[in-house]
């Protein structure tokens, strides 16, 4: 028997009364949009597992999608209350969530690449930026700072000229980018405007929210910078 006030069933009624597509966070006790939350279900073996895609069968319990809130939920043993003591949690649950969110973002990058919306190589990235069709600028975490600064400066120029806002992402190492894109020595890449690019950016926001507690990435524009999703625990681009 699952406590319906703590899981999917009861919160559908709450969502209908307050805000559609919202759920109650077991850690904060706040009703929060599901886009900012993680769903957890009890597997066949009784283990509590994250449902990153929100598609696993069974009723789910919801936590705000930050490491801090999940750690709070684990300390307070809220899953035991939600599932009437029938679920067990691993001490590595937070690390598992991080791994899955990271994998989900890289899968979205692969999807954008298959759609033909990813350009790699500094020269080709510069040309794409000049065209004004770039939505995301992607740097490997181990990219040389001077190369990053050069592309940032070009981004500011095209934004000042009226091009679309460009988001900057550096969540992944060069090796991870190589694997996701199926090519070697990827240091810089540009993602062109496309639904698959927006899907990738959305997943990067989730990863940032998980790591830092916020996905409110500053959209400075007007030559003062650009939105920044980083793997180094920084919220905005300050260069």
C-alpha positions in Angstrom: 0.0 0.0 0.0 1.4 3.3 -1.1 0.6 6.6 0.6 -1.3 8.4 -2.2 -0.7 11.8 -0.7 3.0 11.3 -1.2 3.0 9.8 -4.7 1.5 10.2 -8.2 -2.1 9.3 -7.5 -2.8 11.9 -4.8 -0.8 14.6 -6.5 -2.8 14.4 -9.7 -5.7 15.7 -7.6 -3.5 18.4 -6.1 -2.2 19.3 -9.5 -5.7 19.7 -10.9 -6.6 22.0 -8.1 -3.4 24.1 -8.2 -1.1 23.8 -11.2 -1.2 21.1 -13.9 2.0 19.0 -14.2 3.1 19.8 -10.7 3.9 17.4 -7.8 4.7 17.6 -4.1 8.4 17.3 -3.3 8.9 14.9 -0.4 12.0 16.8 0.8 10.8 20.4 0.7 7.0 19.8 0.9 6.5 22.3 -1.9 4.4 21.8 -5.0 6.9 22.1 -7.9 6.6 21.8 -11.7 7.6 18.3 -12.7 10.1 19.8 -15.1 12.1 20.7 -12.0 11.7 17.4 -10.3 12.9 13.8 -10.3 10.5 10.8 -10.1 11.4 7.7 -8.2 9.7 4.3 -8.3 10.1 1.0 -6.5 11.6 -1.7 -8.6 10.6 -5.4 -8.6 13.3 -6.1 -6.1 12.1 -3.4 -3.7 14.9 -0.9 -4.5 14.0 2.8 -5.0 15.3 3.8 -8.5 15.3 7.1 -10.4 12.9 7.4 -13.3 14.8 10.0 -15.4 12.4 9.8 -18.3 9.3 9.6 -16.1 8.1 6.5 -17.9 8.7 3.6 -15.6 5.6 1.7 -14.4 4.2 2.0 -10.9 3.5 5.0 -8.7 6.2 7.5 -8.3 7.5 9.6 -5.5 8.9 13.0 -6.4 11.9 15.1 -5.2 13.0 18.5 -6.5 15.8 17.8 -9.0 18.8 18.8 -6.9 21.4 16.7 -5.2 20.9 18.6 -2.0 17.1 17.9 -1.9 17.6 14.2 -2.6 20.2 14.0 0.2 17.7 15.7 2.5 15.1 13.2 1.5 17.4 10.3 2.2 18.3 11.7 5.6 14.7 12.1 6.5 13.8 8.7 5.1 10.9 10.1 3.2 10.8 7.2 0.7 10.0 4.9 3.6 7.0 7.0 4.4 5.9 7.4 0.8 6.0 3.7 0.1 5.0 2.5 3.6 8.4 1.0 4.3 8.4 -1.3 1.3 11.3 0.3 -0.5 15.0 0.3 0.1 17.4 3.1 -0.9 21.1 2.6 -1.9 23.7 4.9 -0.3 24.9 5.5 -3.9 21.4 6.8 -5.1 22.6 10.4 -5.6 25.6 9.2 -7.6 23.3 7.1 -9.8 21.1 10.1 -10.5 24.1 12.1 -11.5 25.3 9.3 -13.9 21.9 9.0 -15.5 21.4 12.8 -16.0 24.8 13.0 -17.5 24.1 10.1 -19.8 20.8 11.5 -20.8 22.4 14.8 -21.8 25.0 13.1 -23.9 22.3 11.0 -25.5 20.5 14.1 -26.5 23.7 15.5 -27.9 24.1 12.3 -30.0 20.5 12.8 -31.3 21.2 16.4 -32.4 24.3 15.1 -34.1 22.3 12.5 -36.0 19.9 15.2 -37.1 22.9 17.0 -38.7 22.7 20.0 -36.3 26.2 19.7 -34.7 29.3 21.4 -36.3 32.8 20.6 -34.9 36.2 22.2 -35.5 37.1 25.7 -34.7 37.0 27.0 -38.3 33.5 25.4 -38.9 32.2 26.7 -35.6 33.4 30.2 -36.4 31.6 30.1 -39.7 28.4 28.7 -38.1 28.5 31.6 -35.5 28.9 34.1 -38.3 25.8 32.7 -39.9 23.7 33.6 -36.9 22.1 30.1 -36.7 24.0 28.8 -33.7 21.9 28.1 -30.6 24.5 26.4 -28.4 28.3 26.7 -28.2 29.9 23.6 -26.8 33.4 23.5 -25.2 35.2 20.5 -23.8 36.0 21.0 -20.1 39.7 20.5 -21.1 39.6 23.0 -23.9 42.4 25.6 -24.0 41.3 28.9 -22.4 42.5 31.0 -25.3 40.4 29.0 -27.8 37.3 29.4 -25.6 37.9 33.2 -25.2 38.2 33.6 -29.0 34.9 31.9 -29.6 33.2 33.8 -26.8 34.4 37.1 -28.3 33.0 36.1 -31.7 29.7 35.1 -30.0 29.4 38.5 -28.4 30.0 40.1 -31.8 27.3 38.2 -33.6 24.8 38.7 -30.7 25.5 42.4 -30.8 24.8 42.3 -34.5 21.3 41.0 -33.8 21.8 37.2 -34.0 20.0 34.8 -31.7 21.1 34.3 -28.1 23.8 31.6 -27.8 24.0 29.3 -24.7 27.4 28.1 -23.7 27.9 24.5 -22.4 31.0 22.9 -20.9 29.5 20.0 -19.0 31.7 17.3 -20.7 35.3 16.3 -21.2 36.7 16.0 -24.7 36.6 12.2 -24.5 32.9 12.3 -23.6 32.3 14.6 -26.6 34.2 12.2 -28.8 32.0 9.3 -27.7 28.8 11.2 -28.0 29.6 12.6 -31.5 31.4 9.6 -32.9 34.5 11.5 -33.9 37.9 12.2 -32.4 39.5 15.3 -30.8 36.3 17.3 -30.3 37.2 20.5 -28.5 34.6 23.0 -29.7 31.3 22.4 -31.3 28.2 24.4 -32.3 24.6 23.2 -32.2 22.3 24.9 -34.8 18.8 25.9 -33.9 16.6 22.8 -34.0 14.2 20.9 -31.7 17.0 18.3 -30.9 19.2 21.2 -29.9 16.6 22.5 -27.5 16.2 19.0 -26.1 20.0 18.8 -25.4 19.9 22.3 -23.8 17.0 21.3 -21.6 18.9 18.2 -20.4 22.0 20.3 -19.7 19.8 22.6 -17.6 18.6 19.6 -15.6 22.2 18.6 -15.0 23.1 22.1 -13.9 20.1 22.2 -11.6 21.1 18.9 -10.1 24.6 20.0 -9.4 24.1 23.6 -8.3 20.5 23.8 -7.1 19.4 26.2 -9.8 18.8 26.2 -13.6 18.4 30.0 -13.7 21.2 30.6 -16.2 21.7 34.3 -16.8 20.9 35.4 -20.3 23.0 38.6 -20.4 23.1 39.3 -24.2 23.9 42.7 -25.7 27.6 42.0 -25.7 27.9 41.2 -22.0 28.1 37.5 -22.3 25.8 34.5 -22.9 23.9 31.8 -21.1 26.3 29.3 -19.6 25.8 25.7 -18.6 28.9 24.4 -16.9 30.2 21.2 -15.4 32.4 23.2 -13.0 29.6 24.3 -10.6 29.3 27.9 -11.9 26.0 29.5 -12.8 26.9 32.1 -15.3 29.7 33.1 -17.7 31.7 35.9 -16.1 34.4 36.3 -18.7 
